[in-house]
Amino acid sequence: MNIAFIGLGNMGAPMATNLVKAGHDVSVFDLVESAIQSLEGQGARRAASAEAAAKGADVVVSMLPAGAHVKGLYLGRDGTPGLLDTLEGAPLLVDSSTIAPDDARLVAAAAAERGFTYLDAPVSGGVGGAQAGTLTFIVGGDAAGFDKAKPLLEAMGKNIFHAGEAGAGQVAKICNNMLLGILMSGTAEALALGVKNGMDPAVLSEIMKQSSGGNWALNVYNPWPGVMEGTAASRDYQGGFLTDLMAKDLGLAWELALGSKSTVPMGSQARNLFALHSAQGSGQLDFSSIQTLYRQGEEK
């Protein structure tokens, strides 16, 4: 298929690369020139704009930082028309950003008015999953659109779920990321407590992995430096899923809770912790760097 891929960040770039490897004709655009150059080296075609990338595409895939960027891309901003007003034909629109469900529903409704099918399809699995093509896609939108998108998503992911109607993918992703934020902050807290009381972090991690405290943050993405090879914690928390993005997603969970009068005390605490961590200058580090928040004051 002819695919336009817009947004080549830590997640988008490997996702687009996997589409190229699967044999698709991929046209890419990003505001960062080096990101485009990297994908060109993988066999993608460069485009001068999002509109140029989408010209003649069968599918448009977007992976952007926040709802404002998604709405700007599809609906336009500051008097500039969005893709919904410039697209040719009837390409399937798949947005893998994590945004507010209401934003996803707004774009989906506008797309439907113009005869397009829009799916909100946020992902879980991190940069490692994006690189390995083992992401989980959580899709909201109509069933026919999901069926059409599934073969394409399988080139980038291992688990493909249809969560429900428009916005449902975002609801499920936000709930998942709220739980992830809680688990990562709790894991970091437990590790810091053990180490400050004489435990070796690797030994403590192994004990908890094999006990009732085992969880994804501990078992797969340990936040203590040097405990687990290949994790962000073992490369000075560089790359991965940024603290700023986790803080954003926990904010989305808070907004969702407010709108539905839900009680999320642990989610609120995680939101405060990641917001504090970000405000202290760690926003561009991987979110597992929350571990350092519990290590302040240690002698170097």
ChimeraX attribute file (.defattr): number of C-alpha atoms within 10 A of each C-alpha:
attribute: neighborCount
match mode: 1-to-1
recipient: residues
	/A:1	12
	/A:2	18
	/A:3	26
	/A:4	31
	/A:5	30
	/A:6	27
	/A:7	25
	/A:8	26
	/A:9	17
	/A:10	19
	/A:11	23
	/A:12	23
	/A:13	23
	/A:14	22
	/A:15	28
	/A:16	31
	/A:17	25
	/A:18	19
	/A:19	22
	/A:20	20
	/A:21	16
	/A:22	13
	/A:23	12
	/A:24	18
	/A:25	17
	/A:26	26
	/A:27	28
	/A:28	31
	/A:29	26
	/A:30	24
	/A:31	14
	/A:32	11
	/A:33	11
	/A:34	11
	/A:35	18
	/A:36	23
	/A:37	16
	/A:38	14
	/A:39	22
	/A:40	16
	/A:41	10
	/A:42	15
	/A:43	16
	/A:44	24
	/A:45	18
	/A:46	19
	/A:47	19
	/A:48	13
	/A:49	13
	/A:50	23
	/A:51	20
	/A:52	17
	/A:53	23
	/A:54	27
	/A:55	20
	/A:56	17
	/A:57	24
	/A:58	16
	/A:59	21
	/A:60	26
	/A:61	24
	/A:62	27
	/A:63	27
	/A:64	22
	/A:65	16
	/A:66	16
	/A:67	18
	/A:68	13
	/A:69	17
	/A:70	23
	/A:71	18
	/A:72	16
	/A:73	21
	/A:74	22
	/A:75	18
	/A:76	16
	/A:77	13
	/A:78	6
	/A:79	6
	/A:80	11
	/A:81	14
	/A:82	18
	/A:83	21
	/A:84	21
	/A:85	14
	/A:86	13
	/A:87	18
	/A:88	14
	/A:89	12
	/A:90	14
	/A:91	21
	/A:92	19
	/A:93	26
	/A:94	25
	/A:95	24
	/A:96	26
	/A:97	24
	/A:98	28
	/A:99	28
	/A:100	21
	/A:101	22
	/A:102	16
	/A:103	19
	/A:104	28
	/A:105	21
	/A:106	15
	/A:107	25
	/A:108	23
	/A:109	16
	/A:110	17
	/A:111	20
	/A:112	13
	/A:113	11
	/A:114	11
	/A:115	13
	/A:116	19
	/A:117	21
	/A:118	26
	/A:119	31
	/A:120	32
	/A:121	34
	/A:122	24
	/A:123	25
	/A:124	19
	/A:125	18
	/A:126	16
	/A:127	20
	/A:128	16
	/A:129	19
	/A:130	24
	/A:131	21
	/A:132	15
	/A:133	21
	/A:134	20
	/A:135	25
	/A:136	22
	/A:137	26
	/A:138	24
	/A:139	32
	/A:140	31
	/A:141	24
	/A:142	15
	/A:143	15
	/A:144	9
	/A:145	18
	/A:146	25
	/A:147	11
	/A:148	12
	/A:149	19
	/A:150	16
	/A:151	12
	/A:152	16
	/A:153	21
	/A:154	18
	/A:155	20
	/A:156	26
	/A:157	24
	/A:158	16
	/A:159	14
	/A:160	21
	/A:161	15
	/A:162	18
	/A:163	22
	/A:164	17
	/A:165	16
	/A:166	25
	/A:167	25
	/A:168	23
	/A:169	28
	/A:170	29
	/A:171	23
	/A:172	18
	/A:173	24
	/A:174	24
	/A:175	16
	/A:176	15
	/A:177	20
	/A:178	25
	/A:179	16
	/A:180	19
	/A:181	27
	/A:182	21
	/A:183	20
	/A:184	24
	/A:185	24
	/A:186	19
	/A:187	26
	/A:188	23
	/A:189	17
	/A:190	18
	/A:191	24
	/A:192	19
	/A:193	15
	/A:194	14
	/A:195	14
	/A:196	12
	/A:197	9
	/A:198	8
	/A:199	14
	/A:200	13
	/A:201	21
	/A:202	17
	/A:203	11
	/A:204	14
	/A:205	24
	/A:206	14
	/A:207	13
	/A:208	18
	/A:209	16
	/A:210	11
	/A:211	10
	/A:212	8
	/A:213	15
	/A:214	17
	/A:215	18
	/A:216	13
	/A:217	19
	/A:218	22
	/A:219	15
	/A:220	13
	/A:221	20
	/A:222	28
	/A:223	27
	/A:224	25
	/A:225	20
	/A:226	16
	/A:227	18
	/A:228	18
	/A:229	12
	/A:230	13
	/A:231	23
	/A:232	24
	/A:233	25
	/A:234	17
	/A:235	13
	/A:236	13
	/A:237	23
	/A:238	17
	/A:239	16
	/A:240	19
	/A:241	20
	/A:242	21
	/A:243	26
	/A:244	21
	/A:245	19
	/A:246	24
	/A:247	25
	/A:248	19
	/A:249	24
	/A:250	28
	/A:251	22
	/A:252	23
	/A:253	25
	/A:254	21
	/A:255	14
	/A:256	18
	/A:257	15
	/A:258	12
	/A:259	9
	/A:260	9
	/A:261	9
	/A:262	11
	/A:263	11
	/A:264	14
	/A:265	10
	/A:266	15
	/A:267	22
	/A:268	17
	/A:269	15
	/A:270	25
	/A:271	25
	/A:272	15
	/A:273	18
	/A:274	28
	/A:275	20
	/A:276	16
	/A:277	22
	/A:278	22
	/A:279	12
	/A:280	10
	/A:281	11
	/A:282	21
	/A:283	20
	/A:284	17
	/A:285	22
	/A:286	24
	/A:287	29
	/A:288	28
	/A:289	28
	/A:290	27
	/A:291	24
	/A:292	18
	/A:293	18
	/A:294	16
	/A:295	15
	/A:296	8
	/A:297	8
	/A:298	8
	/A:299	5
	/A:300	3
